[in-house]
Amino acid sequence: MSDILKKDKEFVWHPFTQHATERDPIVITSAKGASLYDEAGNEMLDMISSWWTCIHGHAHPKLNAALAAQAQAVPHVMFSGFTHAPGAELSEKLAQRLPGDLNRTFFSDNGSTAVEISLKIAYQYWKNADEHGRTKFLAFDGGYHGETLGAMSVGRGCGFFKLFEDLMCSIESVPYAHTWDGDTDIERKEEEALAALKNKLSVHKHEIAAMIVEPLMQGAGGMRFCRPQFMKQVTDLVQAEGILVIYDEVAVGFGRSGSLFACEKIGVVPDMVCLSKGLTAGYLPMAVTVAAQRVFERFLDQDPAKMFLHSHTFCGNPLACAVALESLNLFEEEKTLERIAHIEARHREQLPHLQAHPSAAQARVMGSVLAFNLRGLDDAFKSIESVTLRDWFWERGLNIRPLGNVVYLMPPYCIADEQLDRAYAGLFEGLEQLARRAA
Ligand SMILES: Cc1ncc(COP(=O)(O)O)c(C=O)c1O
């Protein structure tokens, strides 16, 4: 056992890990592009972009250079009473790229804090207008928004957080219209979901501060896609009641859906957007909650109590902002959206094979994401079967990590055709393996 592994086993407490039963972690010593390398030099293709973050691939020279240059200038300074070039420029750039008046960036550290902040802004937005009855949030069944208490509350429908339910804040939930390629029942599902939403709004509209959604793709809940027109109708219905709509684009933002942001593809201007993961291209923990100017203005007052009552020590960290700025530049320099369109086309070539496979169901592609369900496999998150399958992929040099019975690819955008071919071959080999076991 290597020295690193010994130290890890003695001192580290890993996320989402049952240390009594989990296999030893893989020690990664270097990473480049779409590849990770272990201590023995074995290559593993990072087909899920290390929890969906490293959008341009690992150790990109331009991102490395931006980070190093910022470290020489200002690595960190508190963000209350002080500002700096990468923070101001990144906020400007996000405002330019996001639609409508989404132009006020509040910084934090991770996807959960971005969500928590959006919920607190929504709550205080109504308090600042002396409307005190809006104490609930509306969310979709099956949604996931992170691990802090507010985020768990609005994500309770994903089923991960039963243990913590007594601690949660009050929410209402509505059904989501999940779809896939070749789904013939989607019109009915959408009609039913919209009818349930209308019903919910008619009863609870004066109690709800905001609705939070993962637009176009429920990620951790199982890569469940919906159609843009459905999400637009939902957004329009909720905004028509004056209720704020929060787009949690932590997973889908920065190109995953094929557009830079899902709200762009849907054609709406939500009241707030949460971004993280791809924001710093997987380099540093940072998130933003971008609010519409009209939301921001509700907090302007001579009374200090009306300011937004929230801060984090590392708000607006300059190193993270500098990398995020460079990452946005790369979208133009490397024509990243074209690369994503190419990945989508490659994924789509796999669809007929998946649709014809007896072990796969509900095959679906959106932007750089390919997903399908495995027939007959336990759908519980981290079920023994899904962990066995993950280990099987790992042994074949592919970082593919099923979510219960859902297998998906979400590669870095720099991935080469030959690397995609290796991943597809591994997927189909895995499917054959399962089919043989079932026979
Ligand atoms: C849609 C969504 N929101 C929020 C989060 C939470 O982000 P983090 O893990 O950075 O706290 C995630 C994480 O997967 C996510 O997918």
The ligand as a Tripos MOL2 file, in Angstrom:
@<TRIPOS>MOLECULE
LIG
   16    16     1     0     0
SMALL
NO_CHARGES

@<TRIPOS>ATOM
      1 C1        -28.2020   21.1420   -9.4730 C.3       1 LIG1
      2 C2        -27.2690   21.1370   -8.2970 C.ar      1 LIG1
      3 N1        -27.4070   22.0760   -7.3600 N.ar      1 LIG1
      4 C3        -26.5860   22.1450   -6.3040 C.ar      1 LIG1
      5 C4        -25.5730   21.2400   -6.1370 C.ar      1 LIG1
      6 C5        -24.6810   21.3000   -4.9440 C.3       1 LIG1
      7 O1        -23.3990   21.6900   -5.3160 O.3       1 LIG1
      8 P1        -22.1550   21.4180   -4.3340 P.3       1 LIG1
      9 O2        -21.9360   19.9430   -4.3280 O.co2     1 LIG1
     10 O3        -21.0410   22.1800   -4.9700 O.co2     1 LIG1
     11 O4        -22.5240   21.9630   -3.0050 O.co2     1 LIG1
     12 C6        -25.3870   20.2400   -7.0950 C.ar      1 LIG1
     13 C7        -24.3340   19.2280   -6.9450 C.2       1 LIG1
     14 O5        -24.2760   18.2190   -7.5910 O.2       1 LIG1
     15 C8        -26.2650   20.1840   -8.2030 C.ar      1 LIG1
     16 O6        -26.1530   19.2370   -9.1520 O.3       1 LIG1
@<TRIPOS>BOND
     1     1     2 1
     2     2     3 ar
     3     2    15 ar
     4     3     4 ar
     5     4     5 ar
     6     5     6 1
     7     5    12 ar
     8     6     7 1
     9     7     8 1
    10     8     9 2
    11     8    10 1
    12     8    11 1
    13    12    13 1
    14    12    15 ar
    15    13    14 2
    16    15    16 1
@<TRIPOS>SUBSTRUCTURE
     1 LIG1         1 GROUP 0 **** ****
